[in-house]
Amino acid sequence: MTHLDTRSPQQSYTYQPPLPNGRSLSALHDTASANLDSAAGPTLLPQTGKSPDSGDFKQQLADQQNFRTLARKLTELAAQLGEAVTPQAVLAALKSTPMVVAPGSSSFEELGRTTLENYIAYNGLPVPDSHASLTALASALVDSALEHPLGNFGGALSWPIPLSRDDQRRLRLIAMSHEHHLEEKPLVMQTKGGLLEFLRYQAPLPEGVLNDPIRVLETLIGSAQGQLMGKALQQKMNGVDTAESANDYLMAAMILQLDPEYFAEPAPNKVAGFDLSNKAHWGKPLSMIVDGLSTHLSESGRTSAEMAKTGAHLLLSKKTPELLIKDIPGTVVYGSAAWVRLSIAAASIEALTPGKVQNMTFNQVMAEADIAALSNRQDTQRAQIAALRVWGLVNGILSPERAGRYNDADIEVARSAFNQQATAQIEASSLIQSDMPSRRDIALARLKARFGENVPFEEWLLKVHDNKQPSIQPVYDPNRAPAGMMSLLDIAMSGLHNYEWVSQDPRINAALKGKSLDLGVNAEFNSQLVQAISDKKKGIGVAIKHMIAQLPLADRQNLEYGQLEFYQLDTYRLGPGFTGKTLDHKNEKLYVKATSANGTATYELDLSKHAITAVSNSVLTHEREREANRVYPIEKFTPVANADFSQNTKAGSPLPTPSNFTSTRTQAIADTFVKHLQIDSRDVIKQAKGATSFDNQMDAEWNLTNFFLDLIPFRSAIRNFQEGHYADGAIDLFMDVFSFVTAGAGAAAKATKVGSKAISLTKKALQVSKIVGTTVISEFNPLSGVGDLLLGGTRLASKGITKAKIAAGLTPPPYGDVTWGTLKVGEQTLETSSVIHNGQRYAYDPVTRRPYGPPLKDFNVLETLSPTVPKTHSPRQSSSRRRRPPSNTGARQVHVRKPLPKGDYVESLQGKFETDHFFQPDIKAKTLEKFKDEMNACYDALAETGLPPRPVIPSVPEPISAPELFAEAFKASNGIVLGESHKQMASFKVLFDNVETLKNQGVKKVYFEALIDTPDGLIDDGIGYLGDGRTLRTDPTFKELCEKLEANGIEVMPIDHIYLTRHKGDLHKVPTTTGERSQRRLKEFNYYASETIQATSGTEKWVALVGCSHMNTSENVPGLAELTGSIGIGVFNNKNVTGQIGTRVIGRPQDPTQPVGWGRGIPGDLQIYVEP
């Protein structure tokens, strides 16, 4: 049985508050402001007074124009009023600011020319009363206006049950035979240029519109002839008559006329006979593919040259919408990893809101990438598989045969290769951004380690004892004693410890007593500098490999199989008499001449532009003329030793597709480029190593940093931080040399209150950046949690609106009762919903809340669903849990993002994931900052006041059964923290075997580490696997354990968070080994879990399952048992026991200052040992 594939996982509530005549915006202020600040405020829609089926898409377009106008004016107001504006000033500005309402919109007749106050009130929108709420509403309006009323222009081909192949053929035949309603014009099939030109003939387009395909489609579909034709098609196809059905049939007919191949089994990368994945497109900008399709449609006679761009847009909007995204960077080329990330992001957004992507910019798409993927994990997985097939083909990982078949083993090969490359690139990106060492930081750290914290290290309080200089001395004497007052920091950084220093400050004298000033700062600096340069060279090498792999196929083959020669174009200065020469300017570019059977090609490798470019061969044959005493010779460069750059005559013909990134040849080219840079011999490196005086050191380090910023392209954003150009540089999204889109730099810069060079001397702003979108792709295993919602143990169908959701009231229908049943579609049996309309039963789309298609035949009713009235203020209702497709629903949704709660974040959210707090990178950064600040404040308070009182740990003089141990523990505490070894099944067995015991003890909730809440529900993020992350737990599985718990009335709860504690998408995420990284995980998880448990358990009894490191205090981080005042029970395998026994090990306590397992201590207040 297959569940119906609909377009959005959930449908949110809508709320249209009545507005009595004469009631002003000011009167609504308190209520609306409360809605804006509510933790679960309602989604508000413009008020139209019409049913969902009475909407006119032209009216909706006009409403969207109003939204854009309102958003622009709100943004202008926010800029004018400033962040400190009072609520009264905001309301006054709204009242006095005029707004012209678009003709044809739902509010034009009543409002016409109005004010922002009246328009907001009329449409029931939240009332802004602060700078933040002004910008929040503006952002929500812009986001809503991106959703097109006609969706992805797929019409009947985008229904939950699309037209059958027979109906598609029939619809095309009817459309091609359609005649003009005046009957004196040619039929569609007789019209040169096809259906688009047929409609255009009767709907002349405004001047300049042909370059705007969306406007052309809107005009043609909305024209009188378009509506008449759509109505005729609907009637002849015997489709249900709704306000949208004519448009649906017309759009489907337009696609089928252009693409008659659509009838056949759809080829994944072909449209209208045009192969999107053709080798000619590999490594090319995406816009070239769109242009190619347009040319193909025109040359093949499917439409006219003038309408070809519109035809291409129509076909791609449904098929491959990522090609239509605006402002795509040139480095995002077809078949690249960056294209994979964009394609997955676009598909995830389209699955939730069809037709939105075509109106979005690259930045907008990538900003939504993570949340969209979380909201629709099954569609994201399908998009990942589709993209990997193309990527594997383009990058020589899969043959055309393997890429063209649906084979799990082939996809796994591509996934593994993609992840290996992504991992290498992430590491290289981090290396390129790695800190250049700072003498100041080294010196301060060593001063504090030797002399303590409370010493004035930076104050000028010391001088050299008996500093008598001779009356006559050379102008420069390197051995001259330093004169004047200096600080301890100066002395340490400059290596002046050999002098006898004196001070009148008692703090200095007390600190220095009996201690040496020899701190070895310069030696440590030079050691770190060598490592930093090595890291950067390694990162640069990987960057060159990445750039080669991005090239078009012919260029990749030239570099992989051709004979290569390398050249440099440096600038030299001639000596006196034009004899001899010295290097004047090092050209960072390297030139490669590739000779093959196809001829000779020359390439320019330019790291600063992220580019390898084919240039004229004359670059290496025509030397630039001398200018005064400067010469510009063309010099052959000797590549790295042992590299074979001769032509590969055995490669064959045609040449195979190379796997450039991993090839030996590409690695040799990368090594040659790094050698050509001669980084170690640069003057800036020598100066940094040899600088001794404080001023010289600062200048040298600054020059060193600038050298690498010039060489490696992160320069623009970093320098703009320094110069204050936040409009250009402090953006939340930017792209690195590996085409990773990263976020968070702007927020980091704002949070770093440093007004000096120091911010640019470190990578602090970049370290907190997060990769947006797909980095590595997890295994395609439904048991991994992809699409498996552990709510009631029920798995949701892909994108499915299940009967449970309808019955729960998430999609209240305007057509009466919804019935759930089955029908046959081809060879498949589908479960879907239906309604009775005008005496006929039709398929029902609960997302758009309307019937569609012809009457159903042989529908087997299983159940009648009775949706409840929406609870507009229910805390479980969160409009972030779904995003509604814009399918002619009359009212346009405006969802204003929820602000961060005023109280403690974790306590307020109670373990729930709030999409609005992570939807955009800047908001995400603020949320992370709030969480971190509150966490640190909590631990600081505990350090002062002490931990909560612990319960009296039960005495267990003799081993007892596990149920008996649970009973004893619950006598002393309402909570039990089970600590496990993630490598063992012991804890799962204990829980599964003792569910009845827990129920009898009154346990209401069981909390799990590595279980997270997402917009798609609860997701297993690792708890269902053993410690290696690959082996599934069995006997029981996690699903079986959850089902048994829930069957006994025990709720399964998450105590991990995808971003706050799991750090998904963190560019610099590393394994949590013992030490600082381990302590970070301990602190974050223990805090988050304890706050969540205490906020949700109340007086109920509960159990939490975590790794044993989190159970009790370890590495000086309070454990979950200590933070919640509960009892920790370690659960472990023991081959010497039979069954399960409970005990209390005496005399071998776990050292709370050390990692678990140190010194053979036994974790837990109590223990349960399990027979393996």
N, C-alpha and C positions, 0 to 999 in steps of 0.2 A: 504494500500500500504506500503510495506516495502522497505526501502532504502537498497541498497547493503552494506553488511558488508565487507569493505576492511581493509587493515592492517595498515594504517597510516593516520592520520587526514589531513595531507598536504604534498605536495611534493615541495621541495625547488628547486631553480635554480641550475644549474651547470654552470661552467665557465671554459673553456679550452683555455687559451690564446695561440695564435700561437707564436712560438719561432723561429725566423729566424736562419738559419745555422750560426754558429760562434758567435752567441750572447752570452755573458758570464753572469754569475750571477751578477757580479758587475754592468753591464749595466742595469740590471733589478732592481737594488737596490731601487731606488727612488720610482718607481711605486709600487713594491711589499710592501715596507714599508708603503706607503700610504694606500694600501689595508688593511694592518694589523691594522692600527690606525683608519680606517674609522668606523664611527658609524654604517654603514650598509655595510660592505665590503662583496665581493662575496665569496661563497664557491668555493674552488679551488680543481680540481681533477687531478690525474695523467693523462698525455696525452698518449693515446694509438693509436690514429688514427683509431679506430675500432668503428663500430656501436654497440649499446647496445646488439644486438643479436649475435655478433661475439665473445663475451667474452668466454673464457675457464676458468672454475672454478679452474683448476690447475694453470693457469697463475695468476689468482687473489690471490690464496694462496701464490704464489711466490712474488707477489706485496706486500702482507701483511708482508711477511718476510722482504722485503726491508724496509717497514715502521718501523718495530720493530728495525731493524739494525740502521736506521737513527735516530730513537728516542733515542736509547741507546747512540749513538755517540754525539747527541746534548746535552743530559743530562750530559755526561762526559765533554763536552766542557764548558757547563755552570758552572760546579763545578770547572774546571781548571781556567777559566777566571775571575770568581768572579762577584759580582753584579755591580762593578764600571767600567766594561769593556767599551771601546769606540766602536762605530760602525765600525771604521776602523779595530780594532783588531778582532772583530767578523768576518768580511768579510775575513780577512787574514787567520784566523783559518779555515774557511769553505773551502777556496781555497787550503789549504795545507793538510787537513785531508783526508786520503784515505777511500774508501768504496768499498767493494766487492758486486756487484749486483748479486742477486740470479739467478741461471740458470732457464730458463723457464719463467721469468717475462717479462712484456711488454717492459722493457727497457734493457734487457740483451744483445741482439744482437748489439745494437747501443752503449751501454756504457761499458758493461763488468766490468772491474775494473776501478773505476773512483774516483772522489772526491765528498765530500759533496756539494760543489759549483755546479758541473755539474749535479748531481742527482736532486738537488732542482730545478735548472733552467729547466732541461728537463721535469720535471713533473709539472711545473707551480705552485709550492708551494710558499707561502709567504716567503720572504727573512728575516731571523732573523738579527737584527742589535743591539740587546741588550741582557742582561741576561734574562730579562722577556720574550722577544720574542723567545729566544732559548727554554726556558722551556715551553712556550705556544705551540709552534709547536711540541715539543716532546710529550706533553700531547695529542694534537689532533691526532697525528699519532698513539699513543698507543690506543686511543679510537676507531679510525677507524679500527684498526687491530683486535678489539674484535668482529666485525661483520662478521659472517661466510658467505662465498659466497653461500653456500647451505641453508642458513637460518636455520630454526629449524628442518631440515631433514624431514619435513612433506610432501614435494613435492605436489602432486595433492590433498592431503587431507588438504593442507593449502591455496589453492586458494581462492579468494574472494567468488566464488561459488564452493565449494568443489565437488568432485565426488558424484553423487547420490548413494544411497544405492545399487541400482541395478548395477550401474557401478562399485561400490566397489567389489561386489560379482563377477562380470564378470572379473575384473582386477585380482583378486586373483586366479580365476580359470585358466585364461590364464597364469599367472605367475607360478602356481604350475605345469602346463603342459609344461612349457618351457623346451626345450632341448638345449644341448650344440651345438654350431654352427658346430662342427665337427661330431655330431650325434652319436658318439660312447660312450658317457658318459651317466650316469643316468639322468633322468628328475629331476627337482627341487623336486617334491613330492617323488622321490625315494632316495633323498640324505639325509643321516642321518645328522641332524643338520640344515635342511631347507635351505632357500635361502642364508643366510649368509655363510654357509659352501659351498654351490654350487659356489658362487662367489669366495670364498677364495681358492678353489681348483685350480683355474686358475690364482690367483693373490697372490702368496706366500707373506706373510707379513714379513717385515724386523724384525730382532731380537729385542725383547723388546717392540714392538709396541702394543702387545695385551693388555697391561695395559693402553693404550691411545685410548679410544673408538673413539674419533674424527678422529684421524689419520687412524684408521682401516676403518672407514666409508669412508673417503676421498679416501683411496687406493682402496677399493672395488668398489665404484661408478665410480671412474676414470679409472678403469682397462678396458682393451679391451673387456673382457667378459661382464662387467657391462654396457659399452656403447652399445654393440651389443644387449644386452637384453633390455635395456631401449628403444632403437630405435624400436625393435620388438614390445614391449608393446605399444608404442605410435602409431605405424601403425595399430595394431590390434584393438586398442581402437578408431581409427579414430580421433586422436588428432591432433591439429595444429602442424606443424613442425617448431619448433624454436630451437635455440641452447640449451635451457634449458628443453624442453619438455621431452626428453629421461630421464634426471635425475629426473624430477618430477614424471613420471610414475614409474620409478624404485624404488624411495624412498617410494612411496605409496604402492607398491607391497611388499616391505620389511616389512613395518609396518603391512599390512593386513595378511601376512603369520604368523607373530608372534602373532598377536592379531585378530583372526577371529571374536571375540566377538564385534569388532568395528562396524560390520554391524548393530547390534541391537541398540536400543536407548542407546546412550553412558551413562554409569553410571559415575557420576561425580568423584568418587574416586577409580575407578577400571580400571586396564589396564591389558590386556591379562589374565583375570580371577584372577588377583592378587588384593586384597583389600588394597589399600594404607592406608585407615583409620581404619584398623583392630585394635582392642583393644591392641593387642600385641605391636603395634607401639607407643601407647600413652606415652608421656614422654621420648621417646627414641631419640638418635641422628639421624639426617636425613640420615646419611650414612648407618645406619642399614637397612633402608627401601630399599635403592638402592641395597644393598647386598642381601636382601630378595627377591627382584624381580629377580635378576640375578639367584639365586638358583632355584626359581620357573620356570624360562624359561628353565633351564637345566633339572630339574627333570621331567618337563612335556613334554620333548622332542621337544620343539619348536625350540630349537637350541642346539648347543653343549656346554659343560662346558667351553671350551676355548673362545667361542664367546658370552657367556651369558652376560658378562659385556657390550659388545658392543650392544647387543640386548636391554638390559635395558636402556642404554643411548639413543638409537634410539627412544624408546617408550616414555621416560620421557622428552626428549628435546621438544616435542610438547605438551605433556600432563601436566606435572608438573615440569617445568624447575628449580624451586627453589631447588629441590633435588640435582641438578647437580652443584650448586654453590661451588666454592672452598673456603677452609679455614673458614668454618662455625664454630663459637664458640660452644663448647660443651653444653652451657646453652640454645642454640636455639634448643629446642626439639619439636617433632611433637605434634601439638595441642596446644602449648603454645601461649601466646600473642606475644612473640618474633617471633614465626613461622608465626603468622598472619601478622605481619609487613613485614617480609621477603617475604612471599608469595605475598602480595599485591604489593610490590616494584618490584618483579620479573615479575609479570604479566603485570604491567604497562610498564616496559621496553620492554618486549617481544611484546606487542601490537604495539609498535613503530618500533622495530628492531628485528624481529624474528630471533632467533638463537644467539643472543648476550650474553644472560645470561649464557649459558653453558661455556663461556670462561671467565667469570668474577669471581672475588673474592667477599667474603661477604662485605668487605669494599667498593669495587667499586659499588656493587649493592645498598647498603644503601646510598652511597654518591649521587647517581642519583635518589633516591626514590622520593623526593619531586617534582623535576622538571618533572619526568616521569609521576607522578600522575596528575600534573597540565596540562600536554600536552595531556592527553588522559583520561578525567574524566569519560566517560561512561565505558570504559574498566576497569578503576580503581574501579568503583562502582560494576561492575560485579565480580571483584576479591574480593572485600570486602565481598560481599554476600556469595560467595563460601567459603571463609575462615571462615566466621562467623558460617556457618553451621557446619563445622568441629569443630571449637572451642567450640561452644555450646554443641555439642555432647560429646566431650572429657571432658569438665568441668562440666558435669551434669546439664547444663542449659536446654538442649533439649533432649527429648527422641529420640531413633533411628528413630521412626516413624515421629516425627516432623522434625528432621534434614534431613530426606530423601525426604520430600515433599517441593514443592515450594510454600510457604505460607507466605505472607507479615507479618502476625501477628507473626508467629514463628520467622522470621528473626528479627523483631523489639524487641522481647523478648531477643534474643541473643545480639543484638546491645546494648540495654539498659544495660544489665549485663556487657558486655565488657567495655562499657564506664564508668560504676560505678567503676569497678576494676581498669581501667587505671587511672581514676581521683584520686583514693585513692593512687595508686602507685606513681603517679607524685607528689602528696603532700608529701608522705613519702620520696621520693628521695630528695625533697627540704629540708625536715626536717633533713635528715641525713647529708646533705651538709651544714646545717645552720651554721652561724658564731658562734664560741666560742667568748664570750665577751672579749674585750680588755680594760684594765684599761687606757692605754695610750689614746685610742680613746675617752673614756668617759671623761677623765680628760681634754683633749684638747678642746672637745666640750663645756664643762662647763666653762673652763677658757675663751674661746672666748665669750661665752654668757654673762659672768659677766664683763670682762675687755676689750672687744673689740678685733678687729683683729690685730691691729698694735702694738703688744706687744711681746717682745722677750721671749716667754714662755720657750724655750728650752735652753737658754743660762744660764750658771752658774754665776748668778749675785747677789745672796742673801746668807746671813749667819745669824746665830742666834745671837741676840744682847747680848753683854757681856758674851761671852761663856767662862767662867772660870771653868775649870775642877779641882776637888780636886787632890792634889798631890798623894794621895793613894786612889785607887778605885778597885773594883773587876774586874776580867778579863772580866766578862760579866755582864753588867748592862743594863737591858731593858729600864731604864728610863734615860739613858745618853743622853744628848742633841746632836743632830747631829753636827759633826765638819766639817769644810771646806765649800767651796762654793757649793750652790745647785741652781737648777732652779725652777721656778714656777711649772713646770711639775712634777719634783721630789716631791715637797712639796704636791701637790694635790694628786698624786698617792699613796704616802706613808702615807697620813693622818697626816701630821706634822703641821697642822694649829694652834695648841695650843701654839707654840713657837712664840716669838717676832722676826720677821725677819727684817733685815735692808739691804739696798742696796745703792750703790753709783751711780746707774744708774738713771737718771731723768725720763726715760720712765717707769721704774718699779715703782718709787715713785708716779708718776702721776696716773698710772693705779690703784695702791693699795689704794690710798687716800680715807679713809672713807668706805672701803669695806672689807668684811671678806674673809679669805682664806678657810673657811669651805665649801667645795663643795660637801661633801657626796659621793665621788667617790667610796670608797670601798663598801658602802652599795648598791649603784646602781650596781656595778660589781657583787656582790653576788646575787642580785635579778635577774640579767640577766643570771648569770650562772645557777641558779636553773631552769629558763625557758629553756635555751639551752639544759640542760641535759634531761629535760622532753620531749623536742621535739625529741631528738635523741632516747630516749627510745621508743617513739611512732613510729618513723620511723623504728627502728629495729624490732618492733613487726610486722609491715606490711611486712617487708622483709622476716621474717620467714614464714608468711602466704603464701607469693608468692613462696617461695622455696618449701613448701609442695605441693602447687597446680601444680608445675612443674614435680612432680614425676610420674613414671609409675603407672598405675591404681592399681596394686596389692599392692604397697606400700602405696598409698593414702588410699585404703580401710583398710589396717592394722592400719594406724594412726587414721582413722575416726571411725572404728567400733571395734577395738581390745581393750583389757585391757592394759593400759599403765603404765609403771614404769619409773622413771627418775633417772639417775645416774651422778655423777661427778667424775672426775679423777684428782684431784688437787695434788700438790706436797707439802709435809710438811717437816720441819726440826726438828729433835728431839733435846730435850734439853740435858744438861749435864747428863751423866749416862743413856742416852736414855730414859729419862722420860719426859713426856709432849711433846707437839709439837706445832709449830707455822706455819702458812701458809707461804710457800716459793715461790710458783708460782701458780697463778690462771689459770687453764686450761679453756679457753673460750669455749671449746666444751662442749656440753651437749649430753648425751647418753639416748636414749629412747628404752625401751624394750616393744615390742608389742606382746601380746599373743592373738591368735584367734583360730577359728576352723581349720585354715590352719597351725597352729604351732606357733613357736616363731621366731620373727625377731628383730634384733637390729639395730638401726640407730644412726649415728653420725651427729649432727647438728653443722656445722662449718660455721659461718657467714663470716669469712675471705676468705673462698674459694667459697662463694655463693652456698654452696652445702649441701644437706642432703644425706648421703651415707649409704647404707646397709653394715654393717660390721659383722664380725664373732661374734656369741654369746659368744665366749670365752673371748672377751674383758671384759665382766662383770663377768667372773668367774675365770680367771687366773690373780691374782694380780702380778704386776711387783715387782721384787725383790728389796730389800733395797740396796741403794748405799751409803756407809758410813753412815752419819746421815740423809740422805734423804729417805723418805718413800713415797709410791705411793698407798694409799688405794683406794679401790672402795667404794664410799659412796653413799648411796641412798639419793636422794634429794626430799624434800617435795614440791610438786607442789603448785600452787596458791590455795587459799582457795575457797571452794564451787565449784571446778571444778570436774566434774564426769568423771573419767578416767577408769571406769569399762567397761567390755566388753558389747557391745550392742547386746544382743542375739535376739532382735526383728528385726534386720536389714533384715533378710530373706536370702534365698538362691535361685539363686545366689545373691551376694551382689549388691546393686544398685550402680550406678556411683555417687560418692559424689561430691557436689559442695564445695570443700575444702576451697577455699579462703573466703567464706562467712559463713562457719559453726561455730557453737559455740565451737565445739571441737578444731578446728584449732586455734581459738582465744585464747582458754585456753592454748594450747601448746605454742603459741607465748608469752603469759603473763608469763608462767613458764620459758621460756628461758630468758626473760628480767630479771626476778627475780633472776635466777641463776647467771647472770653476776655481780650482786651486785655492780652496778656502783656507787651508792651514797656512799658506804663505802670504796671505793678504796682510797689508800693513795694519789694518784695524785689529786683526787677531794678535799680531805681535805687540801692538801698543797696549792692548788689554792685559796681556800677560806681564808686560814689563813695567807698567805704571806703578809708581810708588807714592807720590804725594797725593793727598786727599783730592785736590782739584783735578789733577791728571787722571786719577782713578774714575771720578765721576764722568769726566768728559769721555774717557776711553770706553766706559761701559755704555754710555749713551750712544756713542758712535757705533759700537758693536751691535746694539739692539737695532739701530736704524739700518745698519748694513743688512741684517737678516730680514727686516721688514721690507726693504727695497727688493731683496732677492726673492723672497717668498711672499706670495700675494695675499697677505692679510692686512696690508698696509693701510688701505683707505679707511676701513672702519676704525682701526686703532687710532690713527692720527686724528680722525674726526672727534673721537672721544676727548683727546687732548685739547683740540681747538674749540670744542663746544658746539660743533655742528650736529646737533642731535637729529635734525630733520633728515640728514643724509647718512650719518654714520651710526648713530645709536639706534638702528632699526632692530627689530626683534628677529628678523629673518635675514640671513645672508648665506652666501655659498662659498665653500672653501675650494681648494685646488682639486679635491676629489669629487666635486659637485655634490657633496653632502650639504643639505640645507640645515643650518643650525639656528637655534633660538636661544634667547636668554641674555645675549651680550648687552643689549640696551638696558635691561633691568639691572644687570650687574654693574654697568657703568654708573647708573643713577644711584645705586646703593653704595658705591665706593666713593666716599667723600674725600677725594684726594685731589688737590689742586696743583700738583707738581708733576714732574716727569715720571714719578714713580709708577703711575697707573700704566704707562706705556712700557715701563721697564720690566713688567711682569706679565704673565698670561692670566692674571686673576679674572679679567673680564671674559676671557675665552674659556677658562677651565669650567665655568658653570654652564657653558653652552650645551644644549641638548640637540642631538640629531633629530630632525623632524621627519616622520615617515619611516618606511621600512629600512632597517639596517641589515640584520640577518633574519632569515625566515625559518620559523620553527617547523618541526616535522609535521607532515600532513597526516595526522592521525586523529580521527574523531574522538578518541579517548583522551587526547591531550587537553581537551577542554575547548577546542575550536567548535563553537556552536553548541556545545553541551551545557545547558543551563541547569544547574543543580538546584532547581527549585521544585520541590516535590519529586525529585528524581526524574523529571520529565524532560526529554530533549525536544527543543523546538525545531520544526522544519525550517529549511532555508528560507529566510526572509518571510516566513509564514506568519499570517495572522491566524492563530489557532482558535479553535472554538472556545478554549478557556479564556482567551483574551476578550473575545466578543462577549461572552457571558459575564465577564468581569466588569463590563461597562466601559471598556476603553474605546470602542467604536460604535457608539449608539447610532442605529440606522434610522433614516427618515422614511423607510418603506415598510414598517411593521416588523413582524417577527422574522428573524433570520434562521434558516434551517441549515443544519450541517449534514452532509451526506457524501455519497460517492457517485462517480460517473466514469465511464470509459472514454478515454481520449487516445485513439489509436490502440496500441497494445498496452497502455498503462491505465491503471485504476487510480483516480485521484480523489482525495478528500478535499472538499471545498464547501463554501457557503453559498446559499442561494436565497432569493426572495420571490414572492409572488407580486407581479406588477401587471395591472390591467388584465388579470385572469390568467397570465402565463408565468411559468417559472423560469427565472433567469439566473445566471451566475451573478454573484454579488461581490463587489470589491469593497471590503471593509475599510480600506485606506481612503479611497475617494468617496465612500459611502453612497455608491450608486450601482445599479445593475448594468450589465453590458452584454453584448453579443446577441445571438439568436436564442429562441426558447430552448431550454435544455430538454434532451430526450433521455429516457431511461435513468432519471436521477433517483437514486435510492436514499430516501431520507433516513438518517440515523438519529437525529436529535433536533429538537426545536430549542433555540437559544433565546433567552429573554434578557437583553442587556439592561443594566440598571441605569438610573439617572447619574450623570457624572458628579462625583464629589469634588467640586472645584477647589476645595481647600484641604483635601486629604494629604497628609504628609507622605503617603506612599506615591502620590501622583507627582511625577516630575517630567515636565515637557522635554527635559534633556534626554529622557529615555527613548525618544524616537524623534524623527524629523519627518514631517508630513510632505509627501510629494504635492506639487502645486497643480492638481488636476481639476481645475474648474470647480472649486468648492465654494464659489461665491465670495466668501469672506477670506481675506488674506491674513495669514498668521503673522503676528509680530511677537517674537519671544524675547523679552528683555532679560539679559543674563542676570542671574542672582548674584548679589554682592557677597563678599566674604562675610561670615557671621561676625558679630561684634564680640561675642564671647570666645572661649577656647574652641579652636577649630575642630579637633577630634571629638570632643565632647558634644559639640553642636551637631556634627554630621552623623554620629552614632554608627560608624562603620560603613556608611553609604558613600558611594562614589557620586560626586556632583560634577556633572559634565561642565557646567558653566564656569567652574573654578579652574579648569584646565583647558578650556576651549581654544584660547589664544595664548601664544607664548608669553606675552607680558603679564596676563592674568595668572598664568601658571607660575611664573617667577614670584609674583607676590604671594601666591598661596604657599609655595615652598618656603618663602622667607617667614611668613606668619607661623607656619608649623615649626620651623627650626627655632624661632625666637621663643615660642611658647614651650617647646621641649626643653630648651636650655634653662628657661626660667623655672621650670618644674624641678629639674635636677639641682639647680642652685638652691632652691627652697628646701629640698630634701637634705642637702648637705648641711643646712643651718638648723633645721628643725628635727631631722631624723626621720627614719622610715616609719610607716604605719605599724602599729603593734602586731606581732605575729601571734597566731593561735598556738595553743599548747599542743605540741606534737605528740600524738598517741604513743604510748609505750607498747612495743610489740616484742615481748620477751621470747616468744616462740613463733616460728613461721605459721602463718594462717593463710586461708584461701584469699584469692583476689576479691571476691564479693565481701568477705569479712573486713578486709583492709579498707575498701571503699566505705563501708558502713562506719568504721571507726573514724576515718578521716572526716566524714560529713558530720559526725557528732561535734567535731572541733571547729569546723569551718564550712561556710556555704560554697566555697570554691576549691577546686582541685586543679593544679597544673600538672599535666602529664608531660614528662620530658623524655624524649626518645632519641635513639640513634637513627638518623635518617637512612642508614644502610640496612636497617632491620625491619621486619614485619611485626615485631612484638607488640607495639602499641595498637596497631589495627586489630590484631587478634584479641587483645584485652578489651578494647572497646566493643568489638562485635560480639564477643562472648558474654559481655556484662551489660548489654543494653537494658535487659529486664531489671537488673540490679539498679542501674542509674534511674530508671523510671520509678522504681519503688522508693528510691531515696528522694524523689521529688525534683530531679534534675530537669530543667526546662530548655537549656541551651548547651550545645557543644561547639566550641570555637576552634578553628583550625588555622595554624600558620600556613602560608602559601596558598590560601584560598582568598580570592579577591573579588570585590564587587566591581562590576563594569556596567556601562549602559545596556549591555546585552544580558545582564544577570550575573549570578555567581559563576566564577570561572576557576577551575583547578589550574593553578600556576606552578604546580610542582608537588603538592602534597600527595597526589595520586601515583607518584613515582618514588622509587628508592633513590638513594643518595647520588647515583651516577646520572640521574636525570633522564635516563633512557629506558630503564627497566620498570615496567608497570608493576604496581603492587597487585597481588592476587590473593585470593582466599583469605580475606575478602578484597575486592577492588574498592576504590574510594566510592564509586557509585553505589555499590552494594551496601557499604557501610552507611552512606547517607540515607538510602532508602529504608534501612532498618531503623535508624534513629528516628526518621520522620514518621514512620509507621507507628512508632511508640510515643508520638507526641513530643519529640525532642527536636528543637529547631537547630539547623546547621547554620553557623554564623562565621563570617570572615573576620580575621584580625590582621590582615596584611593589606597594603594599599599599593596599587599599581605604580604610583609615582612617588608617594611620600616615603615608602619603605622599600619598594622593589626597584625603584629608579629605572623604569623602562625608558629606553631611548637616551639614557645618559651617555654622552660621548666618552666620558672618562670612567665609566663604570668598570670596576675590576673585581675579581673574586675576593670574598671576605675572609682573608687569611688572618691569622693571629696578629694582633697589633692594632694600629690605628684604624685600619679598615674594619677589622672585626669589632672594635669598640663602637664604631659608627653604626654598624648594623645592630648591635646589641642595644645601643641607646635609642635608636629610632624605632625599632620594632617593639622593644619592651615598653616604651612610652606609649606608642600608638595602641598596642594591644591592651595595656592596662586601662587607658582612658576609655577605649571602646567597651571593654568588659564592664567597667564600672558604670558607664552611661546607659548600658542596655540590660544589665542583669537585675538591677534593683535589689530586692530581697530574695530573688530566686536563687536556687542552687544551679551551679554550672560546672562544666569541665572544659579545660583548654588543652589542646595537644600542640606542643611546640618542640623544637629541638632542645636537647638537654642543656645547651649553653644558655638558653633563654629562661629556663625554669627557675633557677636560683641565682644569686649574685655570682658573677664571674668577671674577671678582668676589671674589678672595681665598679662594675655597672650593676645597679640593683636589678634583681631578677623579677620575672612576672609574679612569682609567688610573694616576694617581698613587697612589691608595689601595690598588690591587691589585698594584702593581708590574708593570703590563703596558704595552702599546703602544697608542696612540690613532691610528686611521686615519680621517681625514675623508673622507666619500663624498659627492660633489656632482655635479650636472649641469654639463656644459661643452659648449657648442655647437661648440667648435673642435676637438673630438677625435672620433675614430671608434672605436666600440666602448667598451672600458674600458681605461684605462691607469693604471699605478701610478707614483708619483713621490714626491719629497721636496722641497717648496718651501723654498728657502733664502733668508734675508734678510727674510722678512715674518712673523715669529712673532706668535702671538696674545698680547696683553698679559694676563698672568694676573690683573692687578688690575682689569680692565675686563670689561664684558659681551662675549660673542662678537660679532665683527663690528666692534668699535670700532677705529678707526684702520686699517681695511682689513687687519688681521692675518689670516693663514690658519690656521684651526683644524687641529689634529692634528699628531702626530709625523710621520706620513706621510699621503699623500693618494691617493685613487682618483677619477679623473674619468670621468664616464659620458656617453656621447652621449645627449641627451634623446630 
